[in-house]
Amino acid sequence: MISRLSVSIVRACLRADAGGSPTAVLDEAPLSDEERCRIPVLAGTSHAVFVAARGSAVSLRFFTAEGELPACGHGTVAALAFLAERAGGTEYRGTLRAAGRSFAGWAVREGARVRAAFEPGPVELREPTAAECGLVLSALGVGGDTLASGARVASVGRERLLVPVLSRSVLAALAPDFGQLRSACDRFGLLGCYVYSVPTRSGRIAARMFAPSIGVPEDIANANSTACLAADLAGRGVTGIAVDMGDSLGSPATITATARPGVAVQVGGTAEVMDVIPLP
């Protein structure tokens, strides 16, 4: 069955029309979960998104080589770009469904690119435990002289640790022990660790997402973690952020998010549908 499938490669969360996170997007097909996990490997991407569209109602499933994810932010951006290209016209709006939850998504075509955004749902925030911080920060190589205040555990379906560091240079220099980090994340049920630089006055931030537990040592772009960060910073008076990711992987990406207390978080980015390729 897999050998008869074709997938669209979508670069999600571009920065200045370059870079982005290549994502495999394809129509729903009668595949086992094991076969679905093979799709991103065969397509040469970190994630695959399966799309089942019935009018304006769309169901999404997200997979990495390690298994299914309840949500994937840049995968949702990629799916919206895929749907907008298929629909034609300038604007696309739909009701998306993933992991039993429905939410709004929309996209605007701008030449060869698509600007997409969605509402990822309520963000749950809590203080991390001393054990969580101790093991994860040790694996990251983040110490007291580089760590900023305000670490949080955040979830839009699955928990991850948000870790602020003092500068972009500190962020760029990180070289995690991925075996140790995976062990720590598995112990506490964390999706991964999202490390970010202290925001500038304009809300510009750099970030890196490490998620070896789901088979992605470092993610080029992670929109759901960016949404979590936006929700956390909204409580401190920051209502809009633009987060640069992917530089350490040679594929610059940017995700934008807005949040205000009592108002739904919105997150998105620019995407481009590149090639339709047959799977080997």
Backbone as CSV, one residue per row, in Angstrom:
resi,resn,N_x,N_y,N_z,CA_x,CA_y,CA_z,C_x,C_y,C_z
1,MET,0.833,-1.211,0.000,0.000,0.000,0.000,0.862,1.253,0.000
2,ILE,1.912,1.287,0.843,2.742,2.485,0.949,3.365,2.845,-0.394
3,SER,3.779,1.833,-1.146,4.461,2.107,-2.416,3.547,2.742,-3.447
4,ARG,2.228,2.740,-3.200,1.297,3.365,-4.135,0.901,4.773,-3.705
5,LEU,1.443,5.237,-2.593,1.077,6.546,-2.069,2.006,7.643,-2.581
6,SER,1.454,8.848,-2.685,2.240,10.046,-2.936,1.993,11.022,-1.800
7,VAL,3.006,11.785,-1.456,2.865,12.758,-0.370,3.276,14.137,-0.867
8,SER,2.650,15.146,-0.289,3.060,16.534,-0.543,4.071,16.936,0.521
9,ILE,5.167,17.530,0.092,6.161,18.052,1.022,5.883,19.543,1.212
10,VAL,5.573,19.911,2.433,5.244,21.302,2.757,6.304,21.843,3.701
11,ARG,6.886,22.972,3.344,7.814,23.653,4.254,6.992,24.575,5.153
12,ALA,6.915,24.227,6.417,6.065,24.959,7.353,6.876,25.937,8.187
13,CYS,6.288,27.103,8.454,6.887,28.130,9.318,8.185,28.669,8.711
14,LEU,8.082,29.146,7.474,9.214,29.759,6.790,9.649,31.031,7.506
15,ARG,10.902,31.411,7.263,11.379,32.720,7.698,11.849,33.484,6.469
16,ALA,11.194,34.606,6.188,11.536,35.415,5.009,11.569,34.542,3.754
17,ASP,10.567,33.674,3.611,10.388,32.813,2.441,11.463,31.744,2.295
18,ALA,12.235,31.492,3.325,13.280,30.471,3.247,13.163,29.520,4.431
19,GLY,13.879,28.388,4.334,13.953,27.450,5.448,12.636,26.740,5.696
20,GLY,12.200,26.736,6.939,10.983,26.043,7.330,11.220,24.577,7.628
21,SER,10.192,23.932,8.145,10.268,22.521,8.542,9.579,21.649,7.500
22,PRO,10.326,20.869,6.721,9.692,19.993,5.725,8.789,18.967,6.414
23,THR,7.552,18.891,5.944,6.549,18.020,6.559,5.825,17.257,5.462
24,ALA,5.636,15.958,5.661,4.906,15.135,4.700,3.412,15.238,5.003
25,VAL,2.618,15.615,4.009,1.165,15.729,4.165,0.505,14.849,3.105
26,LEU,-0.457,14.049,3.520,-1.128,13.162,2.566,-2.549,12.875,3.016
27,ASP,-3.362,12.463,2.057,-4.739,12.102,2.371,-4.773,10.845,3.229
28,GLU,-5.789,10.769,4.062,-5.996,9.581,4.885,-6.022,8.335,4.014
29,ALA,-5.400,7.270,4.512,-5.309,6.011,3.768,-5.439,4.856,4.744
30,PRO,-5.866,3.677,4.266,-6.024,2.515,5.153,-4.679,1.888,5.501
31,LEU,-3.983,2.511,6.450,-2.659,2.065,6.870,-2.675,1.694,8.345
32,SER,-1.837,0.775,8.726,-1.637,0.486,10.145,-0.795,1.599,10.754
33,ASP,-0.783,1.693,12.076,0.050,2.703,12.733,1.526,2.458,12.439
34,GLU,1.920,1.209,12.334,3.315,0.906,12.000,3.668,1.451,10.623
35,GLU,2.758,1.306,9.671,2.995,1.848,8.329,3.013,3.371,8.352
36,ARG,2.150,3.969,9.158,2.131,5.434,9.249,3.462,5.962,9.791
37,CYS,4.064,5.246,10.720,5.351,5.671,11.264,6.465,5.609,10.221
38,ARG,6.281,4.784,9.193,7.293,4.684,8.148,7.229,5.848,7.163
39,ILE,6.088,6.532,7.082,5.914,7.588,6.080,6.934,8.714,6.242
40,PRO,7.117,9.313,7.453,8.115,10.388,7.549,9.525,9.910,7.245
41,VAL,9.838,8.661,7.574,11.163,8.124,7.272,11.362,8.052,5.766
42,LEU,10.378,7.500,5.053,10.480,7.358,3.606,10.466,8.710,2.899
43,ALA,9.727,9.677,3.475,9.625,11.000,2.851,10.796,11.906,3.211
44,GLY,11.619,11.492,4.181,12.750,12.316,4.593,12.351,13.512,5.423
45,THR,11.262,13.372,6.197,10.789,14.458,7.050,10.734,13.970,8.496
46,SER,10.569,14.899,9.431,10.460,14.500,10.836,9.049,14.059,11.194
47,HIS,8.046,14.605,10.494,6.648,14.355,10.812,5.858,14.066,9.539
48,ALA,4.760,13.356,9.718,3.787,13.160,8.647,2.400,13.499,9.179
49,VAL,1.587,14.108,8.332,0.229,14.500,8.701,-0.744,13.813,7.750
50,PHE,-1.737,13.122,8.313,-2.764,12.458,7.522,-4.039,13.283,7.598
51,VAL,-4.593,13.626,6.439,-5.705,14.567,6.342,-6.942,13.849,5.804
52,ALA,-8.033,13.922,6.549,-9.318,13.391,6.097,-10.304,14.553,6.075
53,ALA,-10.616,15.056,4.877,-11.461,16.248,4.724,-12.853,15.853,4.265
54,ARG,-13.841,16.359,4.975,-15.240,16.192,4.590,-15.872,17.575,4.612
55,GLY,-15.860,18.239,3.464,-16.307,19.622,3.401,-15.355,20.504,4.186
56,SER,-15.894,21.335,5.076,-15.051,22.220,5.878,-14.583,21.563,7.169
57,ALA,-15.024,20.319,7.422,-14.582,19.583,8.615,-13.409,18.681,8.231
58,VAL,-12.314,18.794,8.972,-11.080,18.094,8.618,-10.524,17.387,9.852
59,SER,-10.242,16.104,9.724,-9.591,15.350,10.787,-8.112,15.196,10.468
60,LEU,-7.259,15.378,11.471,-5.813,15.286,11.303,-5.240,14.243,12.245
61,ARG,-4.252,13.488,11.735,-3.462,12.598,12.589,-1.991,12.858,12.302
62,PHE,-1.187,12.856,13.353,0.224,13.222,13.248,1.101,12.052,13.699
63,PHE,2.145,11.781,12.914,3.041,10.678,13.244,4.501,11.085,13.070
64,THR,5.347,10.575,13.956,6.790,10.560,13.742,7.198,9.091,13.616
65,ALA,8.482,8.848,13.469,8.959,7.467,13.371,8.693,6.684,14.650
66,GLU,8.492,7.393,15.776,8.289,6.736,17.067,6.832,6.437,17.377
67,GLY,5.903,7.091,16.677,4.497,6.836,16.977,3.623,8.045,16.722
68,GLU,2.368,7.935,17.154,1.393,9.004,16.920,1.501,10.076,17.991
69,LEU,1.271,11.325,17.572,1.242,12.468,18.478,-0.195,12.968,18.600
70,PRO,-0.602,13.437,19.782,-1.954,13.985,19.905,-2.120,15.311,19.188
71,ALA,-1.018,16.025,18.981,-1.072,17.324,18.314,0.297,17.629,17.725
72,CYS,0.313,18.475,16.706,1.569,18.928,16.106,1.313,20.289,15.480
73,GLY,1.936,21.312,16.026,1.662,22.674,15.576,2.123,22.952,14.160
74,HIS,3.409,22.674,13.860,3.859,22.967,12.504,3.212,22.014,11.500
75,GLY,2.821,20.794,11.973,2.070,19.897,11.114,0.694,20.445,10.783
76,THR,0.083,21.140,11.727,-1.209,21.778,11.475,-1.064,22.921,10.477
77,VAL,-0.002,23.715,10.610,0.270,24.775,9.629,0.453,24.158,8.240
78,ALA,1.207,23.056,8.171,1.431,22.384,6.889,0.117,21.870,6.307
79,ALA,-0.730,21.288,7.149,-2.013,20.770,6.677,-2.904,21.895,6.164
80,LEU,-2.910,23.032,6.852,-3.713,24.173,6.394,-3.224,24.689,5.043
81,ALA,-1.906,24.723,4.838,-1.374,25.128,3.540,-1.790,24.139,2.450
82,PHE,-1.719,22.860,2.754,-2.133,21.789,1.845,-3.608,21.958,1.469
83,LEU,-4.465,22.198,2.456,-5.894,22.365,2.217,-6.198,23.641,1.436
84,ALA,-5.484,24.717,1.742,-5.701,25.978,1.023,-5.319,25.849,-0.448
85,GLU,-4.190,25.163,-0.718,-3.778,24.948,-2.110,-4.813,24.112,-2.854
86,ARG,-5.327,23.105,-2.203,-6.316,22.240,-2.854,-7.618,22.980,-3.101
87,ALA,-8.027,23.836,-2.172,-9.300,24.542,-2.299,-9.251,25.630,-3.351
88,GLY,-8.048,26.192,-3.618,-7.963,27.335,-4.521,-8.541,28.574,-3.844
89,GLY,-8.629,29.655,-4.568,-9.125,30.885,-3.972,-8.088,31.522,-3.070
90,THR,-8.477,32.615,-2.441,-7.534,33.370,-1.614,-7.533,32.920,-0.172
91,GLU,-8.723,32.606,0.373,-8.817,32.273,1.784,-9.393,30.878,1.978
92,TYR,-8.950,30.250,3.060,-9.485,28.951,3.448,-9.783,28.988,4.940
93,ARG,-10.948,28.460,5.314,-11.293,28.324,6.727,-11.903,26.943,6.934
94,GLY,-11.555,26.334,8.047,-12.099,25.019,8.329,-12.132,24.739,9.810
95,THR,-12.868,23.707,10.169,-12.887,23.207,11.533,-12.030,21.949,11.560
96,LEU,-10.960,21.991,12.326,-10.005,20.895,12.395,-10.292,20.044,13.622
97,ARG,-9.987,18.750,13.493,-10.202,17.840,14.613,-8.986,16.945,14.765
98,ALA,-8.484,16.872,15.981,-7.335,16.015,16.284,-7.428,15.585,17.738
99,ALA,-7.159,14.325,18.006,-7.163,13.780,19.367,-8.461,14.095,20.103
100,GLY,-9.585,14.026,19.381,-10.885,14.216,20.008,-11.287,15.651,20.270
101,ARG,-10.511,16.614,19.766,-10.823,18.022,20.008,-10.986,18.751,18.682
102,SER,-11.998,19.626,18.586,-12.218,20.440,17.395,-11.739,21.862,17.638
103,PHE,-11.145,22.472,16.612,-10.639,23.838,16.750,-10.618,24.499,15.375
104,ALA,-10.560,25.826,15.390,-10.607,26.608,14.155,-9.221,26.750,13.537
105,GLY,-9.185,26.703,12.201,-7.954,26.961,11.474,-8.266,27.760,10.225
106,TRP,-7.351,28.592,9.793,-7.577,29.415,8.604,-6.255,29.674,7.890
107,ALA,-6.359,30.049,6.618,-5.158,30.298,5.814,-5.484,31.308,4.725
108,VAL,-4.473,32.090,4.366,-4.587,33.071,3.294,-3.460,32.821,2.304
109,ARG,-3.795,32.644,1.045,-2.786,32.439,0.012,-2.213,33.786,-0.400
110,GLU,-0.886,33.861,-0.412,-0.174,35.086,-0.796,0.883,34.704,-1.837
111,GLY,0.472,34.639,-3.097,1.374,34.186,-4.150,1.646,32.706,-3.987
112,ALA,2.917,32.337,-3.936,3.288,30.926,-3.799,3.251,30.464,-2.353
113,ARG,3.062,31.363,-1.409,3.075,31.030,0.011,1.671,31.077,0.597
114,VAL,1.544,30.445,1.747,0.278,30.441,2.474,0.549,30.850,3.908
115,ARG,-0.176,31.854,4.369,-0.067,32.268,5.772,-1.204,31.590,6.540
116,ALA,-0.846,30.756,7.522,-1.833,29.927,8.213,-1.748,30.137,9.714
117,ALA,-2.879,29.954,10.379,-2.927,30.067,11.836,-4.071,29.221,12.365
118,PHE,-4.002,28.917,13.648,-5.049,28.113,14.273,-5.056,28.380,15.774
119,GLU,-6.096,27.880,16.434,-6.227,27.997,17.883,-5.922,26.633,18.496
120,PRO,-4.779,26.470,19.136,-4.382,25.143,19.620,-5.166,24.640,20.816
121,GLY,-5.948,25.516,21.449,-6.742,25.091,22.601,-6.165,25.591,23.905
122,PRO,-6.824,25.266,25.001,-6.367,25.751,26.310,-4.964,25.248,26.638
123,VAL,-4.159,26.141,27.188,-2.803,25.800,27.608,-2.791,25.646,29.126
124,GLU,-2.312,24.513,29.587,-2.183,24.278,31.023,-0.745,24.529,31.441
125,LEU,-0.572,25.300,32.513,0.751,25.677,33.001,0.890,25.300,34.471
126,ARG,2.081,24.858,34.838,2.363,24.597,36.245,3.852,24.790,36.500
127,GLU,4.189,24.905,37.777,5.596,24.983,38.158,6.239,23.601,38.041
128,PRO,7.443,23.515,37.497,8.114,22.207,37.458,8.585,21.800,38.848
129,THR,8.706,20.517,39.067,9.245,20.034,40.332,10.761,20.165,40.318
130,ALA,11.354,20.083,41.497,12.814,20.137,41.599,13.448,18.964,40.862
131,ALA,12.800,17.797,40.918,13.340,16.621,40.234,13.308,16.805,38.725
132,GLU,12.204,17.345,38.203,12.103,17.589,36.758,13.195,18.548,36.299
133,CYS,13.321,19.661,36.995,14.347,20.640,36.613,15.748,20.040,36.739
134,GLY,15.995,19.333,37.825,17.333,18.808,38.052,17.799,17.891,36.936
135,LEU,16.976,16.918,36.561,17.387,15.948,35.545,17.412,16.548,34.148
136,VAL,16.395,17.334,33.814,16.326,17.888,32.458,17.412,18.936,32.240
137,LEU,17.607,19.835,33.192,18.622,20.876,33.022,20.022,20.275,32.974
138,SER,20.244,19.226,33.732,21.538,18.550,33.682,21.788,17.969,32.294
139,ALA,20.758,17.350,31.710,20.888,16.772,30.368,21.101,17.846,29.314
140,LEU,20.496,19.014,29.533,20.654,20.125,28.585,22.020,20.796,28.707
141,GLY,22.628,20.699,29.875,23.861,21.427,30.127,23.626,22.876,30.481
142,VAL,22.451,23.169,31.036,22.093,24.533,31.442,22.355,24.675,32.933
143,GLY,23.179,25.658,33.307,23.514,25.883,34.703,22.963,27.187,35.227
144,GLY,23.288,27.471,36.492,22.776,28.669,37.143,23.234,29.965,36.517
145,ASP,24.403,29.947,35.846,24.906,31.179,35.260,24.316,31.462,33.875
146,THR,23.544,30.540,33.330,22.933,30.742,32.010,21.419,30.659,32.040
147,LEU,20.859,30.165,33.137,19.420,29.971,33.258,18.745,31.258,33.715
148,ALA,17.665,31.642,33.036,16.844,32.767,33.474,15.693,32.225,34.323
149,SER,15.003,33.104,35.010,13.894,32.671,35.856,12.646,32.413,35.012
150,GLY,11.772,31.552,35.510,10.479,31.374,34.863,10.274,30.065,34.137
151,ALA,11.000,29.004,34.499,10.757,27.697,33.883,9.331,27.243,34.199
152,ARG,8.669,26.612,33.215,7.299,26.137,33.393,7.142,24.776,32.717
153,VAL,6.234,23.990,33.241,5.739,22.830,32.506,4.431,23.264,31.862
154,ALA,4.301,23.041,30.553,3.135,23.510,29.809,2.588,22.391,28.942
155,SER,1.272,22.436,28.696,0.645,21.378,27.911,-0.470,21.926,27.045
156,VAL,-0.518,21.460,25.776,-1.710,21.567,24.927,-2.056,20.156,24.450
157,GLY,-2.044,19.234,25.370,-2.294,17.843,25.051,-1.254,16.925,25.655
158,ARG,-0.012,17.400,25.721,1.052,16.633,26.357,2.058,17.608,26.947
159,GLU,2.547,17.328,28.138,3.415,18.272,28.833,4.798,18.334,28.198
160,ARG,5.362,19.541,28.245,6.758,19.765,27.892,7.308,20.841,28.833
161,LEU,8.637,20.859,28.996,9.265,21.832,29.888,9.735,23.032,29.080
162,LEU,9.317,24.234,29.500,9.783,25.488,28.907,10.919,26.024,29.767
163,VAL,12.076,26.242,29.146,13.278,26.644,29.892,13.832,27.946,29.318
164,PRO,13.803,29.050,30.072,14.379,30.300,29.576,15.880,30.379,29.865
165,VAL,16.650,30.851,28.883,18.083,31.102,29.086,18.346,32.580,28.810
166,LEU,19.516,33.045,29.231,19.768,34.482,29.270,19.957,35.132,27.904
167,SER,20.409,34.371,26.895,20.708,35.021,25.617,20.636,34.023,24.470
168,ARG,20.619,34.568,23.261,20.656,33.729,22.059,21.975,32.978,21.962
169,SER,23.059,33.579,22.406,24.352,32.904,22.319,24.393,31.684,23.232
170,VAL,23.781,31.789,24.416,23.688,30.633,25.309,22.872,29.532,24.632
171,LEU,21.764,29.916,24.031,20.903,28.956,23.340,21.661,28.244,22.221
172,ALA,22.379,29.015,21.418,23.090,28.445,20.274,24.167,27.467,20.693
173,ALA,24.739,27.669,21.881,25.854,26.840,22.337,25.410,25.527,22.984
174,LEU,24.106,25.321,23.180,23.642,24.118,23.858,24.003,22.859,23.071
175,ALA,24.472,21.852,23.784,24.790,20.551,23.193,24.289,19.472,24.148
176,PRO,22.982,19.185,24.111,22.399,18.262,25.099,22.955,16.849,24.983
177,ASP,22.908,16.143,26.102,23.140,14.702,26.120,21.779,14.067,25.814
178,PHE,21.583,13.623,24.558,20.247,13.198,24.145,19.802,11.905,24.829
179,GLY,20.735,11.023,25.127,20.361,9.815,25.862,19.850,10.159,27.243
180,GLN,20.568,11.047,27.931,20.162,11.468,29.275,18.849,12.252,29.218
181,LEU,18.702,13.094,28.175,17.488,13.897,28.057,16.274,13.011,27.787
182,ARG,16.443,12.025,26.921,15.322,11.120,26.660,14.923,10.378,27.926
183,SER,15.902,9.918,28.668,15.610,9.201,29.907,14.842,10.088,30.883
184,ALA,15.264,11.353,30.996,14.592,12.282,31.914,13.170,12.559,31.460
185,CYS,12.984,12.815,30.156,11.648,13.110,29.642,10.731,11.904,29.775
186,ASP,11.260,10.708,29.499,10.451,9.505,29.646,10.041,9.296,31.106
187,ARG,10.941,9.589,32.009,10.639,9.386,33.437,9.464,10.252,33.882
188,PHE,9.414,11.496,33.369,8.370,12.422,33.824,7.220,12.554,32.825
189,GLY,7.224,11.775,31.764,6.145,11.834,30.781,6.139,13.107,29.966
190,LEU,7.311,13.711,29.763,7.406,14.964,29.013,7.601,14.688,27.528
191,LEU,6.936,15.487,26.705,7.149,15.430,25.259,8.578,15.801,24.898
192,GLY,9.124,16.798,25.587,10.470,17.272,25.330,10.749,18.537,26.107
193,CYS,11.717,19.284,25.634,12.159,20.488,26.328,12.328,21.624,25.330
194,TYR,11.646,22.728,25.568,11.655,23.905,24.691,12.473,24.983,25.395
195,VAL,13.656,25.260,24.882,14.561,26.222,25.498,14.492,27.518,24.698
196,TYR,14.343,28.660,25.378,14.151,29.918,24.648,14.936,31.049,25.302
197,SER,15.263,32.052,24.501,15.979,33.225,24.993,14.990,34.227,25.587
198,VAL,15.468,35.040,26.498,14.629,36.064,27.118,14.070,36.987,26.028
199,PRO,12.751,37.261,26.032,12.160,38.082,24.970,12.722,39.502,24.923
200,THR,12.850,40.045,23.715,13.181,41.458,23.560,11.920,42.280,23.814
201,ARG,12.064,43.583,23.806,10.903,44.458,24.015,9.832,44.245,22.950
202,SER,10.246,43.890,21.740,9.298,43.682,20.650,8.696,42.278,20.652
203,GLY,9.135,41.420,21.575,8.625,40.068,21.631,9.359,39.094,20.736
204,ARG,10.557,39.450,20.286,11.349,38.541,19.447,12.131,37.593,20.347
205,ILE,12.089,36.321,19.983,12.665,35.261,20.813,13.346,34.255,19.892
206,ALA,14.382,33.604,20.389,14.952,32.432,19.715,14.676,31.216,20.583
207,ALA,14.474,30.053,19.956,14.149,28.854,20.721,14.686,27.610,20.018
208,ARG,14.875,26.557,20.815,15.224,25.236,20.297,14.369,24.206,21.035
209,MET,13.821,23.259,20.298,12.971,22.216,20.878,13.667,20.873,20.748
210,PHE,13.928,20.239,21.885,14.586,18.937,21.911,13.550,17.885,22.337
211,ALA,13.323,16.883,21.493,12.284,15.886,21.785,12.728,14.490,21.374
212,PRO,13.837,13.985,21.936,14.305,12.650,21.534,13.315,11.543,21.873
213,SER,12.419,11.759,22.834,11.459,10.720,23.212,10.463,10.411,22.105
214,ILE,10.250,11.340,21.169,9.347,11.073,20.046,10.130,10.893,18.750
215,GLY,11.441,10.654,18.873,12.246,10.399,17.692,12.718,11.634,16.972
216,VAL,12.624,12.809,17.621,13.062,14.066,17.003,14.064,14.726,17.958
217,PRO,15.361,14.418,17.820,16.341,15.010,18.735,16.215,16.528,18.826
218,GLU,16.072,17.193,17.665,15.802,18.632,17.663,14.826,18.936,16.541
219,ASP,13.801,19.716,16.860,12.753,20.068,15.913,13.103,21.390,15.230
220,ILE,12.898,21.454,13.915,13.146,22.701,13.195,12.184,23.787,13.657
221,ALA,10.903,23.431,13.807,9.883,24.399,14.231,8.891,23.687,15.127
222,ASN,8.493,24.333,16.205,7.528,23.724,17.109,6.499,24.770,17.512
223,ALA,5.354,24.738,16.814,4.347,25.772,17.020,3.566,25.578,18.310
224,ASN,3.280,24.348,18.697,2.504,24.153,19.920,3.274,24.587,21.164
225,SER,4.590,24.341,21.178,5.387,24.829,22.312,5.452,26.352,22.308
226,THR,5.470,26.932,21.098,5.441,28.398,21.003,4.122,28.937,21.539
227,ALA,3.019,28.241,21.255,1.720,28.641,21.809,1.734,28.556,23.329
228,CYS,2.356,27.510,23.856,2.481,27.383,25.320,3.252,28.558,25.905
229,LEU,4.347,28.917,25.235,5.150,30.044,25.717,4.352,31.341,25.645
230,ALA,3.597,31.532,24.570,2.780,32.750,24.441,1.777,32.845,25.581
231,ALA,1.158,31.721,25.936,0.198,31.732,27.044,0.880,32.080,28.354
232,ASP,2.081,31.558,28.568,2.816,31.856,29.799,3.212,33.333,29.861
233,LEU,3.735,33.854,28.745,4.193,35.248,28.730,3.033,36.238,28.783
234,ALA,1.836,35.826,28.338,0.685,36.729,28.395,0.392,37.135,29.831
235,GLY,0.651,36.233,30.765,0.459,36.561,32.172,1.483,37.532,32.707
236,ARG,2.526,37.786,31.909,3.566,38.749,32.309,3.540,39.995,31.429
237,GLY,2.453,40.160,30.651,2.268,41.384,29.877,2.768,41.346,28.459
238,VAL,3.257,40.191,27.982,3.704,40.068,26.591,2.575,39.421,25.803
239,THR,1.989,40.151,24.842,0.797,39.652,24.156,1.070,39.094,22.767
240,GLY,2.242,39.352,22.216,2.573,38.831,20.894,4.054,38.495,20.810
241,ILE,4.371,37.335,20.227,5.764,36.928,20.093,6.041,36.410,18.689
242,ALA,7.295,36.516,18.272,7.786,35.911,17.033,9.027,35.114,17.422
243,VAL,8.995,33.817,17.185,10.041,32.926,17.682,10.833,32.352,16.509
244,ASP,12.141,32.573,16.543,13.048,32.039,15.521,13.582,30.688,15.976
245,MET,13.464,29.693,15.102,13.966,28.356,15.380,14.713,27.838,14.145
246,GLY,15.318,26.666,14.287,15.904,25.977,13.155,17.275,26.421,12.710
247,ASP,17.826,27.489,13.276,19.123,27.995,12.814,20.237,26.984,13.046
248,SER,20.179,26.275,14.176,21.216,25.293,14.470,21.166,24.106,13.518
249,LEU,20.043,23.945,12.808,19.869,22.841,11.869,19.987,23.297,10.416
250,GLY,20.325,24.564,10.216,20.502,25.084,8.865,19.208,25.313,8.112
251,SER,18.088,25.395,8.824,16.794,25.626,8.186,16.008,26.635,9.005
252,PRO,16.253,27.941,8.815,15.614,28.962,9.648,14.095,28.924,9.547
253,ALA,13.446,29.025,10.694,11.985,29.008,10.758,11.533,30.071,11.748
254,THR,10.323,30.572,11.544,9.745,31.541,12.476,8.276,31.205,12.705
255,ILE,7.879,31.214,13.964,6.491,30.977,14.362,6.013,32.217,15.115
256,THR,4.795,32.640,14.834,4.218,33.778,15.546,3.056,33.299,16.400
257,ALA,2.825,33.992,17.511,1.720,33.635,18.396,1.244,34.864,19.141
258,THR,-0.048,34.912,19.408,-0.632,35.984,20.204,-1.451,35.363,21.327
259,ALA,-1.442,36.032,22.464,-2.203,35.543,23.612,-2.490,36.704,24.548
260,ARG,-3.686,36.693,25.092,-4.063,37.629,26.146,-4.861,36.864,27.190
261,PRO,-4.764,37.236,28.447,-5.541,36.538,29.475,-7.020,36.514,29.123
262,GLY,-7.612,35.331,29.138,-9.035,35.197,28.845,-9.373,35.102,27.375
263,VAL,-8.367,35.178,26.493,-8.594,35.106,25.049,-7.811,33.911,24.495
264,ALA,-8.401,33.208,23.531,-7.763,32.011,22.986,-6.415,32.352,22.350
265,VAL,-5.439,31.492,22.576,-4.133,31.633,21.932,-4.278,31.340,20.441
266,GLN,-3.571,32.126,19.634,-3.498,31.861,18.200,-2.036,31.722,17.816
267,VAL,-1.740,30.733,16.981,-0.357,30.479,16.584,-0.329,30.102,15.110
268,GLY,0.762,30.446,14.428,0.833,30.105,13.010,2.151,30.482,12.388
269,GLY,2.162,30.450,11.067,3.362,30.765,10.312,3.063,30.720,8.830
270,THR,4.090,30.950,8.050,3.978,30.925,6.596,4.500,29.591,6.083
271,ALA,3.826,29.047,5.067,4.213,27.744,4.532,4.183,27.764,3.013
272,GLU,4.854,26.779,2.428,4.843,26.627,0.978,4.755,25.146,0.641
273,VAL,3.807,24.819,-0.230,3.686,23.446,-0.723,4.720,23.278,-1.833
274,MET,5.658,22.375,-1.622,6.776,22.217,-2.544,6.497,21.170,-3.617
275,ASP,6.798,19.924,-3.317,6.701,18.855,-4.302,5.705,17.785,-3.870
276,VAL,5.146,17.102,-4.844,4.388,15.877,-4.593,5.294,14.734,-5.037
277,ILE,5.627,13.845,-4.092,6.583,12.790,-4.406,5.984,11.411,-4.157
278,PRO,6.295,10.433,-5.009,5.875,9.064,-4.715,6.791,8.468,-3.662
279,LEU,6.239,7.665,-2.790,7.072,7.032,-1.771,7.781,5.823,-2.359
280,PRO,9.020,5.580,-1.949,9.745,4.419,-2.472,9.146,3.126,-1.943
